[in-house]
């Protein structure tokens, strides 16, 4: 296939993902069930770039999955901790089974059931903060926050990811990076605009490049493609 002829957004996204997968494949030497619900390879690469280039040592991800394996792999090499929050206990055990012993040693899974929580005068369904906050409060400041959960792909739950900033902002490092997946969807776009107002800084819309929105708080090196 002549990828240079793919000038549509879908074609450009494919090119980004192919190049990204080549770059990140050395982190994982085994087959993983990559589906359309997982982060795109280009989004995973941006997260790994940030960990390596900006020396992130406390990473929190909302929504466990393929990204957990790659992030844990990078942290196992570079040092640091990963906290992965997930609402399905069985899925946690599945993802845990994909990790090597070294990756498990740097990863803490948090099983947090979903509960109703207000956001923008709507009712979102987010992780029970009593499970999340207790663990994160005892950890170092979060310098990379990756949001790929809870599920928010259909009404009336398209704003489900909105409460993340309200809950976790007190634990963010001054120079943290925030990645929000699925920025191509209207719900995440609404969430992103609200967060930018709260943070006082604009996000980079990397919908084509990686399917994510990116905020960089304070100073930091460019880690996007």
NORNOR-V486408 format. One record per run of one state. SS is the DSSP state (A for helix, B for strand, O for the rest). FROM is the first residue (numbers start at 1). TO is the last residue. Records with the same first field share a line. If there is no record, write none. Layout:
# NORNOR-V486408
SS->FROM-TO / FROM-TO
This chain:
# NORNOR-V486408
O->1-2 / 6-8 / 28-40 / 54-57 / 63-65 / 79-80 / 87-88 / 99-100 / 106-106 / 112-113 / 120-121 / 128-128 / 138-141 / 148-162 / 182-185 / 200-203 / 207-211 / 217-225
A->3-5 / 9-27 / 41-53 / 66-78 / 89-98 / 101-105 / 129-137 / 163-171 / 186-199
B->58-62 / 81-86 / 107-111 / 114-119 / 122-127 / 142-147 / 172-181 / 204-206 / 212-216
